[in-house]
Amino acid sequence: MTPEPPVWNGFTRAALDVAYNNTAAVSHSAETLANLTALSEGTRKRFGTRLDWPYGPAPRQKIDLFSAGKAGTPLLVFVHGGYWQRNAKEMFSVLAEGPMALGFDAALIGYTLAPDASLTGIVAECETAIRLLKRAHPGPLVVSGWSAGGHLAARLLEMPEVDAALSISGVFDLEPIQHCYLQEKLQLTPEEAKEQSPIHRLANAGKPISLIVGGAELPELRRQSADYAAARTAAGLPAMLSELPGLNHFSILDFFRQTDPAAVSPYYPLLPD
């Protein structure tokens, strides 16, 4: 039997599928997301200031805003993950409670999923949402995200409306994504993969970014954050990389639920006083 040939950086297609399959790597992934979804229903009822605020005509082009109603409060924008092709903002509303306790207002962005939108289209949708939020909320704006949202946070850092970014478990080089199971819905061209990779856009992203990844995550996810941090440092750009021991791709979401400023101050950019 002929061995399967490598498709990227020594990985075969099968090995690369495993290397980027966070759901399969964490046995409790579905339970974690289900628990967050249930908790998020309560958050939306208690703290929702403006829910399903449209920024465009498509069904998922909506924002959920959670605000303390104080002028000048910095805004933390969260972009959900799911490899650009699953999940929804409503599943993660509970994550707004941590930033709000720390002095932020919080907003969660929805976006059209692949294959109904290209990755370039998803980025453009998020940019439109950020512009609307900035017009309505002119104070400091930190964009954050988890997994695919971590990638989007790094891309959105380039916008003049954004002051800093917090990226958790992100993907910053999309080349391997073209060669694994995720490509089936994303349909990235080589040109788009490079154009939408933050590691190839360093000249446009000079503002601070905090990069967080779990110590128990898949090696490729840890490498992605480490390589992006190293590239930024080599280019003289601000980047802080933190690997949190024992946390996997799903347990790391608890980071956003922390309410003690002392516990998160080493990681948050622009933490309110």
N, C-alpha and C positions, 0 to 999 in steps of 0.2 A: 504494500500500500504506500503510495507516494505521500510523504509528509506534507502537511499544509504549509504553504510558503508564508513568510512574514509579509505583512501589509504596511506596517509602520514601526520604525525604530526597533526592529527585532520582534515585535509582537505579531502573532498570527491573528486572524480575524476572531477566532474563538477566544484567544487569550485577552484580546482587547475588549471584547464584549464583557468578560468577567471583570476586567480592570476598571470599567466605568459603571458597573451595575451596582449602585449603592443599595437599592432595594433588596437584592438577593444577598448582599453582604451583611445585612442587619435583620435578624429574625423578627424583631419587634417593630419594624418600620411601619407596617400598616396600622398596628395598634397605636403607635405614637401619633400618627396623623389623624386617626379617628378620635383620640382623646383631645387633641388640639382643636379639631373641628367642633366637638361638643362644648368645650370651654369657650370657644370663640362666639358661640351663640349668646352666651351671657354677656360677654364683653360688648358686643354690638348693641345689646339692649341697654346696658348701663352707661356706656361711655360714647356711643356713636353720636357724633355731632352732625355729620352730613354723610349719609350712606348712599352708595350707588350713584354718586355724583358723576354724570357723564362728561367725558372729555372728547368723545367722538360718537359716531352713529352705531358702531358695531356693538353687539351684546356684551362683550367683555371689556369694552372701553369705558371703565368706570373706576371711581376712586372712593374709598372709605376714609373719612376724616374723623379723628378723635382729638378733641381740643379741650384744653382747660379754659379757653376764652380770655387769656391774658395777652395783651399787646406785646409784641417783640419777642415772644417765646420762640426759640429755635424749633425747626420742624425736622423730624426724622421720617424719611420716606422708606418704606419697606417694599421690596419686590420679591415675590414668592419664587420658589424653585419648582422643579419637576421636569428638568431637562427641556424646557421651552415647549413642552407638549402635553403636560398634564397639571393638575391641581388648580386652585382658584384662590383669590385673595381672601374670600370668606372663611377659608380653613385656618387662617393664620391671624385672625383679629386679636386673639388673646395676647399675641406677642407685642401689641401696642401698650399693654399695661406696664411693662418694665420701663420703656422709654418715657412714658408719661409720669411715672413715679420719680424719674430722674430729672424732670423739668422740661422735657420735650413735649410738643404736640406731635401727633403721629398720623401718618397717612399710609394706606396700603393701595398699591396700584394693581388693577387687573389689566390683562392684555390678551389679545387673540393668540391661540395656541397653534403650533405647527401640527398638521400641514396646512391649516387654513390661512396661516400667515408665514412668510419667510422670516428668517432671523433678522434680516435687514428691516423688514416691516415691523417686527416686534420691537426692535430698538427705536424705530421712528415713533411708534405708539407711545412708548414710555417717555420719550422726549417731549411729546405733546402734553402728556400728563404733568410732567415736571414744570413745563412753562405755565400751565394753568395754576398749579399750586403756588408757584413763585409770585404770580400776579396777585393771588388772593392772600398770600402769606409772605410778605416781603422780608422777613427776618432771615437769619442764617438757616441754610438747608443742608442737611446731611443725607445722602442717599445710601441705603443699606440693602442687603439682599443675601439670600442663602441659596447655595447650589447654582442653578442657572441664574437665579436672582443675584448671586454674587458676581457672575459675569456681567450682568446688566448694570449693576452698580458701578463696576469699574469702567464700563463704556459711558455711562451717564456722568461720570466724574469730569468728562471733557466739557460739559455744558457750562456756560458762564453763570447759569442760575444756581449751580451746585458749588458748595464751599468745601466739602470733604466727603469721603466715602468710608463705609464700613462693610467689608466683603467677607462673608463667612462661607467657607468650603466652595469657593468659586472655581470656574474654569476660565483660563486666561489665554490659552492657546487652543484653537479649535481644530487644528490639523488632525489630531487623533480621532476626533469626533466624526470626521468624514469616513473613517474606516471601520466603525463599529455599528452595532445595531441601531444607534440613535440616528444614523444617517437615513434610515428608511422613511422617517417623517420629515426630517429637517431638509434633506436634499440640498446640502451645501455644495456650491461649486468651489473649486480651489481658490478662486478669486474672492468669493464672499467669505470663506473661512479665514483667509488672511486679513481681509478688510475689517472683519468684525472681531478680531482677536486683540484684546487689550495689550498683549505683549508686543504687538506690532504697531502700536499707536502711542508710544511713550511720549513723543513730542507734543501730544495734545492733552496730556493728563498730568500736569505738574503740581496739582493740589494734593493735600495729604490724603493717604488712604491707610486704613488699618485692615490687615489681612489676618483672619483667624481660621484655623483649621484644627480638627480634632486629632489627637495623637493616635486614636484607634480607627481612623479613617483608612480607606483604601490607599495604597502607596501612590497611585497616580494622582489622587486628589491632593495629597500632601505635596507631591512634586510640583503640581501646577501652582500652588501658592508660593512655594519656596522659589521656583524659577522666576515667577513674576516679581517677587520681592527683590531677588538678586538683580534682575534686569533693571528695575527702577533704581536701585542703589547704584549700580554701575553707571547709570545715566545721570546721576546726581539728583534724583527725584525723591521726595519724601515717601517712605513706606515703613510701616511697622508690622512685622510678622510675629504672630503668637501661635504656638501649637499647644493646645490645651490637653493635658494628659488624660487618657482614659475615655475621651468622648468620641463617639462615632458620628456618622453623617446625620443621624436623627436626634440623638441625645444632645448634640451641640445646640439645637434649637432652644434649649433651656437658657442659653446665654441671654437671649432677649427678654427673659422673664425675671432677670435679676433686678432688684430694686435698691440695692445698697451701693451708693456712689463709690465707696472705697473698693468694692469688689470689682467694679467695671472701669474705674478711672484709668487703669493702664491701657485699656483697649479702645475706649470710645474717643473719636475725634470730636472736638468742640463740645465736650460735656458741659452743660450749664453749671454756673456757680451755685 
